Amino acid sequence: MTDHNPEEAKWYVVHTYSGYENKVKVTLEQLVENRGIHDYIQEVSVPVEEQVEIKDGKKKVTQKKIYPGYVLVKMVLTDEIWYIVRNTRGVTGFVGPTSSKPTPLTEEELMIMGLESNWEPVVDYGIGDSVKVINGPLESFIGTVEEINMEKKKVRVLVSMFGRETPVELELTQILRI
């Protein structure tokens, strides 16, 4: 392998067969481990969000894939790495103008997907403020900010559900002050 600056790693989107997202993630992580190519494939992600369902009066929390059929890979794109990822079982190709010319995600796309840690969201609410959930499974619910974790970019909100206060963890960008 030729030397590459690990800083050159960018996020790419890999298309997979439906239902193969986690298998592809595990296979790629094993390849990285076995071949010692941590500098080239730095992170493999299958973004999920918690979904709260109420069934028979019981709360059930499930993990739902945000982008079914896609796996996000932070990697340094070389011919060899492209070949390894492209030929992983379950991978159908890269997202880009052609599968052989993958396009990295832009800063803006990374920000929207919550992937890059150097992005600092603007938070105009504080603990005790009333907020409205603007996206996700609890969209349009109203709640009170209980805790803000800037490091994890998460906020805990007490949401009134079925007449009782329920603490839920949300992304900082999922709520607006009202």
C-alpha positions, -999 to +999 in steps of 0.1 A: +000+000+000+013+034-008+014+059+021-016+082+024-022+109+049-050+096+072-065+131+071-074+124+035-102+100+046-136+111+035-171+097+039-185+077+010-218+060+006-219+023-003-251+008-018-260-027-004-286-053-009-315-046+013-311-062+047-273-066+042-263-033+058-251-048+091-234-078+074-215-054+051-204-033+082-192-064+101-174-079+070-156-046+063-146-042+100-132-078+099-113-070+067-098-039+083-088-059+113-073-088+093-054-067+068-044-039+092-058-012+070-072+010+098-056+041+082-075+035+050-109+024+062-114+043+094-151+039+102-181+020+089-215+032+099-251+021+095-270+051+110-300+041+131-326+060+151-346+048+180-382+044+173-407+043+202-438+022+196-466+018+220-482-017+217-508-030+242-500-001+264-463-011+266-435+011+253-412-007+229-380+009+216-366-004+183-336+006+162-347+016+127-321+022+099-322+058+087-309+050+052-320+014+044-298-001+017-268+022+024-236+019+045-214+049+052-177+044+050-150+068+061-120+059+040-090+070+019-100+061-016-072+042-034-077+016-062-070-012-038-095+001-011-121+007-038-117-029-049-119-043-014-151-024-005-167-029-040-161-067-038-174-071-002-204-095-002-237-076-002-222-044-017-238-035-050-217-004-056-207+031-045-229+062-048-215+086-073-218+095-110-205+059-118-197+031-093-160+034-103-160+071-094-175+074-059-182+109-047-174+118-011-202+134+010-199+172+012-195+190+046-232+200+043-243+165+038-222+153+067-236+180+089-272+170+080-264+133+087-247+142+119-214+125+110-186+151+113-176+159+148-161+193+140-195+208+133-210+227+162-247+231+160-262+264+172-283+258+202-307+286+211-324+268+239-315+260+275-325+237+303-361+243+313-371+258+279-402+246+261-394+231+228-411+215+199-398+183+182-394+192+145-385+157+130-383+121+138-409+097+153-420+123+179-424+152+154-447+180+167-446+168+203-439+196+229-415+191+257-391+207+282-353+205+279-339+185+308-303+181+298-280+192+269-249+171+261-228+191+236-202+164+234-226+138+222-247+164+204-278+151+222-305+167+243-329+150+268-364+164+266-393+156+289-422+150+265-458+148+276-471+115+262-505+100+271-507+123+301-473+115+316-439+130+312-415+108+293-377+116+290-365+111+254-330+116+239-329+136+207-304+151+184-297+188+191-311+196+157-344+178+162-360+205+184-368+242+183-375+266+211-411+278+213 
